[in-house]
Amino acid sequence: MKQQEITKLSVDNLKNQIADTSEQLAKLKLTHSVAPLENPIHIRKVRKTIARLQTELTKRGTQA
């Protein structure tokens, strides 16, 4: 998810997206522990997406 897409989301959508992406990360980690993923870099990308979402949520919280 690109930064431009993240800035267009509402606060509720940000929270939902964080929850969904965190769930996706947990599934990826579990799958990777059982059998190696074909592209383990995907875990890093999902983790960075979560960080971007949380940063945007924090930024909006301090502005309000």
C-alpha positions as CSV (number, residue, x, y, z in Angstrom):
1,M,0.0,0.0,0.0
2,K,1.4,3.3,-1.0
3,Q,1.6,6.4,1.2
4,Q,-0.9,8.3,-1.0
5,E,-3.4,5.6,-0.5
6,I,-2.8,5.6,3.3
7,T,-3.4,9.4,3.6
8,K,-6.8,9.1,1.8
9,L,-8.1,6.6,4.4
10,S,-10.3,7.7,7.3
11,V,-9.3,7.0,10.9
12,D,-11.7,4.0,11.1
13,N,-10.4,2.6,7.9
14,L,-6.9,3.0,9.2
15,K,-7.7,1.0,12.3
16,N,-9.4,-1.7,10.3
17,Q,-6.5,-1.9,7.8
18,I,-4.0,-2.2,10.7
19,A,-6.0,-5.1,12.2
20,D,-6.3,-6.9,8.8
21,T,-2.7,-6.4,7.9
22,S,-1.6,-7.6,11.4
23,E,-3.6,-10.7,11.0
24,Q,-2.1,-11.3,7.6
25,L,1.4,-10.9,9.1
26,A,0.6,-13.4,11.8
27,K,-0.5,-15.9,9.2
28,L,2.6,-15.3,7.1
29,K,4.9,-15.9,10.1
30,L,3.1,-19.1,11.0
31,T,3.3,-20.4,7.4
32,H,6.9,-19.4,7.2
33,S,7.7,-21.3,10.5
34,V,6.1,-24.5,9.2
35,A,7.5,-24.4,5.6
36,P,9.7,-21.7,4.1
37,L,7.9,-19.1,2.0
38,E,8.8,-18.7,-1.6
39,N,9.3,-15.0,-1.1
40,P,10.2,-14.3,2.6
41,I,10.7,-10.6,1.7
42,H,6.9,-10.3,1.7
43,I,6.9,-10.5,5.5
44,R,9.2,-7.4,5.6
45,K,6.9,-5.5,3.2
46,V,3.8,-6.3,5.3
47,R,5.6,-5.2,8.5
48,K,6.6,-1.9,6.9
49,T,3.0,-1.4,5.7
50,I,1.7,-1.8,9.3
51,A,4.3,0.7,10.5
52,R,3.2,3.2,7.8
53,L,-0.4,2.8,8.9
54,Q,0.4,3.2,12.5
55,T,2.5,6.3,11.8
56,E,-0.4,7.9,9.9
57,L,-2.8,7.1,12.7
58,T,-0.5,8.7,15.3
59,K,0.0,11.7,13.1
60,R,-3.7,12.3,12.9
61,G,-4.1,11.8,16.6
62,T,-1.6,14.6,17.4
63,Q,-3.2,17.0,14.9
64,A,-6.6,16.7,16.5
